[in-house]
């Protein structure tokens, strides 16, 4: 039983690592961010991220109910903050 648990844990660790590597590669190729991604990057809440979107700090595209933020305009805005 213990051996089975260790094997499963190792499998899930490898799977988690692979998923993180895939996310990093797709992050490099992305042209837009979601509001949740911006909130994670800035370490702020979702409501604060939506407030930044409403204040027009960067270019935003609305697709139905979804909001996408231009990666270039967000990165430029972040660079201007000199954090």
TORPA-4810 file (N, C-alpha, C, O; in nm, 3 decimals):
<nodes>
NODE_1_0.083_-0.120_0.000_0.000_0.000_0.000_0.087_0.125_0.000_0.060_0.219_-0.074_X
NODE_2_0.190_0.126_0.084_0.279_0.242_0.091_0.353_0.260_-0.040_0.369_0.373_-0.086_X
NODE_3_0.399_0.152_-0.100_0.470_0.159_-0.227_0.380_0.215_-0.336_0.423_0.297_-0.417_X
NODE_4_0.256_0.173_-0.339_0.160_0.222_-0.436_0.139_0.372_-0.420_0.132_0.445_-0.518_X
NODE_5_0.129_0.417_-0.296_0.109_0.560_-0.269_0.229_0.641_-0.319_0.212_0.746_-0.381_X
NODE_6_0.350_0.592_-0.291_0.471_0.663_-0.336_0.477_0.669_-0.488_0.516_0.771_-0.544_X
NODE_7_0.441_0.561_-0.554_0.442_0.558_-0.700_0.342_0.658_-0.756_0.373_0.730_-0.850_X
NODE_8_0.224_0.662_-0.701_0.123_0.757_-0.746_0.169_0.901_-0.723_0.153_0.987_-0.810_X
NODE_9_0.227_0.924_-0.607_0.274_1.059_-0.574_0.381_1.102_-0.674_0.379_1.215_-0.723_X
NODE_10_0.473_1.013_-0.704_0.578_1.044_-0.800_0.519_1.072_-0.937_0.562_1.165_-1.006_X
NODE_11_0.419_0.993_-0.978_0.352_1.014_-1.106_0.288_1.151_-1.110_0.301_1.222_-1.210_X
NODE_12_0.218_1.190_-1.003_0.151_1.320_-1.001_0.252_1.434_-0.996_0.227_1.541_-1.051_X
NODE_13_0.368_1.412_-0.932_0.473_1.514_-0.931_0.527_1.535_-1.072_0.546_1.649_-1.114_X
NODE_14_0.553_1.426_-1.144_0.601_1.439_-1.282_0.497_1.507_-1.370_0.530_1.591_-1.454_X
NODE_15_0.373_1.470_-1.349_0.265_1.529_-1.428_0.254_1.678_-1.400_0.232_1.758_-1.492_X
NODE_16_0.268_1.716_-1.274_0.262_1.857_-1.236_0.378_1.934_-1.298_0.360_2.046_-1.347_X
NODE_17_0.498_1.876_-1.297_0.615_1.939_-1.357_0.595_1.959_-1.506_0.625_2.065_-1.560_X
NODE_18_0.545_1.857_-1.573_0.522_1.866_-1.717_0.419_1.974_-1.749_0.434_2.048_-1.846_X
NODE_19_0.316_1.982_-1.668_0.213_2.083_-1.689_0.270_2.224_-1.671_0.235_2.315_-1.746_X
NODE_20_0.356_2.243_-1.571_0.419_2.373_-1.548_0.509_2.411_-1.664_0.511_2.527_-1.705_X
NODE_21_0.584_2.315_-1.717_0.670_2.344_-1.831_0.589_2.381_-1.954_0.626_2.472_-2.028_X
NODE_22_0.479_2.312_-1.975_0.392_2.344_-2.088_0.330_2.482_-2.072_0.322_2.557_-2.169_X
NODE_23_0.288_2.517_-1.950_0.232_2.649_-1.925_0.334_2.759_-1.951_0.298_2.864_-2.003_X
NODE_24_0.460_2.736_-1.916_0.564_2.836_-1.941_0.584_2.857_-2.090_0.601_2.971_-2.134_X
NODE_25_0.582_2.750_-2.168_0.600_2.764_-2.312_0.481_2.834_-2.376_0.499_2.918_-2.463_X
NODE_26_0.360_2.802_-2.334_0.244_2.868_-2.391_0.237_3.013_-2.345_0.187_3.098_-2.419_X
NODE_27_0.285_3.042_-2.226_0.286_3.180_-2.176_0.374_3.268_-2.265_0.341_3.384_-2.289_X
NODE_28_0.485_3.213_-2.315_0.575_3.288_-2.401_0.509_3.321_-2.535_0.537_3.426_-2.593_X
NODE_29_0.423_3.235_-2.585_0.361_3.253_-2.716_0.229_3.329_-2.710_0.172_3.359_-2.815_X
NODE_30_0.180_3.360_-2.593_0.051_3.426_-2.580_0.056_3.571_-2.625_0.158_3.638_-2.612_X
NODE_31_-0.054_3.618_-2.679_-0.065_3.758_-2.716_-0.160_3.833_-2.625_-0.166_3.956_-2.627_X
NODE_32_-0.235_3.758_-2.544_-0.329_3.821_-2.451_-0.322_3.752_-2.315_-0.276_3.639_-2.302_X
NODE_33_-0.370_3.824_-2.215_-0.385_3.771_-2.080_-0.532_3.776_-2.041_-0.608_3.857_-2.094_X
NODE_34_-0.571_3.691_-1.949_-0.702_3.701_-1.888_-0.690_3.788_-1.763_-0.579_3.815_-1.716_X
NODE_35_-0.802_3.831_-1.710_-0.802_3.911_-1.588_-0.744_3.829_-1.473_-0.671_3.883_-1.390_X
NODE_36_-0.776_3.702_-1.467_-0.723_3.615_-1.361_-0.571_3.604_-1.369_-0.504_3.604_-1.266_X
NODE_37_-0.517_3.595_-1.490_-0.372_3.588_-1.506_-0.304_3.716_-1.459_-0.198_3.712_-1.396_X
NODE_38_-0.365_3.829_-1.491_-0.309_3.957_-1.447_-0.314_3.968_-1.295_-0.219_4.015_-1.233_X
NODE_39_-0.424_3.925_-1.237_-0.435_3.927_-1.091_-0.326_3.841_-1.028_-0.267_3.880_-0.928_X
NODE_40_-0.300_3.724_-1.085_-0.194_3.636_-1.034_-0.056_3.700_-1.048_0.025_3.695_-0.955_X
NODE_41_-0.029_3.760_-1.164_0.101_3.819_-1.187_0.129_3.937_-1.094_0.241_3.955_-1.047_X
NODE_42_0.025_4.016_-1.067_0.042_4.134_-0.982_0.020_4.103_-0.835_0.041_4.188_-0.748_X
NODE_43_-0.023_3.980_-0.807_-0.052_3.938_-0.670_-0.158_4.028_-0.605_-0.144_4.075_-0.492_X
NODE_44_-0.265_4.050_-0.682_-0.378_4.129_-0.635_-0.504_4.046_-0.652_-0.502_3.940_-0.714_X
NODE_45_-0.613_4.094_-0.597_-0.740_4.025_-0.610_-0.801_4.045_-0.746_-0.761_4.134_-0.822_X
NODE_46_-0.899_3.962_-0.777_-0.968_3.970_-0.906_-1.041_4.102_-0.922_-1.044_4.159_-1.032_X
NODE_47_-1.101_4.151_-0.815_-1.174_4.278_-0.821_-1.079_4.393_-0.854_-1.113_4.479_-0.936_X
NODE_48_-0.963_4.395_-0.793_-0.864_4.498_-0.823_-0.817_4.489_-0.968_-0.796_4.592_-1.032_X
NODE_49_-0.802_4.369_-1.019_-0.762_4.351_-1.158_-0.870_4.404_-1.252_-0.838_4.469_-1.352_X
NODE_50_-0.996_4.377_-1.220_-1.105_4.431_-1.302_-1.108_4.584_-1.295_-1.139_4.650_-1.394_X
NODE_51_-1.076_4.641_-1.179_-1.070_4.786_-1.167_-0.962_4.845_-1.257_-0.983_4.949_-1.319_X
NODE_52_-0.847_4.779_-1.265_-0.742_4.825_-1.357_-0.790_4.821_-1.501_-0.759_4.911_-1.580_X
NODE_53_-0.864_4.718_-1.536_-0.918_4.707_-1.672_-1.015_4.822_-1.698_-1.011_4.883_-1.805_X
NODE_54_-1.103_4.851_-1.602_-1.201_4.959_-1.619_-1.135_5.096_-1.629_-1.189_5.186_-1.693_X
NODE_55_-1.018_5.113_-1.567_-0.947_5.241_-1.569_-0.867_5.260_-1.698_-0.796_5.360_-1.712_X
NODE_56_-0.877_5.165_-1.791_-0.813_5.173_-1.923_-0.662_5.194_-1.915_-0.608_5.277_-1.988_X
NODE_57_-0.596_5.120_-1.830_-0.451_5.128_-1.822_-0.384_5.056_-1.939_-0.269_5.085_-1.972_X
NODE_58_-0.454_4.963_-2.000_-0.400_4.887_-2.112_-0.512_4.852_-2.208_-0.630_4.865_-2.175_X
NODE_59_-0.474_4.807_-2.328_-0.573_4.773_-2.431_-0.647_4.645_-2.394_-0.587_4.546_-2.352_X
NODE_60_-0.778_4.651_-2.411_-0.864_4.540_-2.372_-0.954_4.502_-2.489_-1.002_4.588_-2.562_X
NODE_61_-0.975_4.373_-2.505_-1.068_4.321_-2.605_-1.173_4.241_-2.532_-1.141_4.153_-2.451_X
NODE_62_-1.299_4.272_-2.559_-1.408_4.195_-2.500_-1.465_4.102_-2.606_-1.502_4.144_-2.715_X
NODE_63_-1.470_3.975_-2.571_-1.526_3.873_-2.659_-1.642_3.810_-2.585_-1.624_3.722_-2.502_X
NODE_64_-1.762_3.856_-2.616_-1.878_3.812_-2.540_-1.862_3.860_-2.397_-1.849_3.980_-2.372_X
NODE_65_-1.865_3.768_-2.302_-1.848_3.804_-2.162_-1.701_3.797_-2.119_-1.667_3.838_-2.008_X
NODE_66_-1.615_3.747_-2.207_-1.473_3.733_-2.175_-1.396_3.862_-2.200_-1.428_3.937_-2.292_X
NODE_67_-1.297_3.886_-2.117_-1.211_4.002_-2.133_-1.070_3.952_-2.154_-1.020_3.869_-2.077_X
NODE_68_-1.005_4.003_-2.257_-0.865_3.970_-2.285_-0.786_4.100_-2.290_-0.831_4.199_-2.347_X
NODE_69_-0.668_4.098_-2.227_-0.583_4.215_-2.220_-0.462_4.192_-2.310_-0.399_4.086_-2.305_X
NODE_70_-0.429_4.291_-2.391_-0.314_4.282_-2.480_-0.187_4.264_-2.398_-0.158_4.343_-2.307_X
NODE_71_-0.112_4.160_-2.430_0.013_4.131_-2.358_0.111_4.246_-2.373_0.174_4.287_-2.275_X
NODE_72_0.123_4.299_-2.494_0.218_4.407_-2.519_0.182_4.532_-2.439_0.269_4.592_-2.376_X
NODE_73_0.055_4.571_-2.442_0.016_4.693_-2.370_0.028_4.673_-2.219_0.065_4.767_-2.147_X
NODE_74_-0.003_4.553_-2.169_0.011_4.527_-2.026_0.158_4.531_-1.985_0.193_4.591_-1.884_X
NODE_75_0.244_4.466_-2.065_0.388_4.465_-2.034_0.447_4.605_-2.039_0.530_4.640_-1.956_X
NODE_76_0.403_4.686_-2.137_0.449_4.826_-2.146_0.404_4.905_-2.024_0.482_4.982_-1.968_X
NODE_77_0.280_4.887_-1.983_0.227_4.956_-1.865_0.305_4.917_-1.740_0.337_5.001_-1.657_X
NODE_78_0.334_4.790_-1.730_0.409_4.740_-1.614_0.551_4.796_-1.612_0.603_4.829_-1.506_X
NODE_79_0.614_4.808_-1.729_0.748_4.866_-1.738_0.749_5.013_-1.696_0.845_5.060_-1.636_X
NODE_80_0.641_5.085_-1.729_0.633_5.228_-1.694_0.623_5.249_-1.543_0.659_5.355_-1.493_X
NODE_81_0.575_5.148_-1.472_0.561_5.161_-1.327_0.695_5.156_-1.254_0.704_5.198_-1.139_X
NODE_82_0.798_5.105_-1.320_0.933_5.094_-1.262_0.932_5.018_-1.129_0.989_5.064_-1.030_X
NODE_83_0.870_4.904_-1.129_0.865_4.821_-1.008_0.990_4.739_-0.997_1.006_4.662_-0.902_X
</nodes>
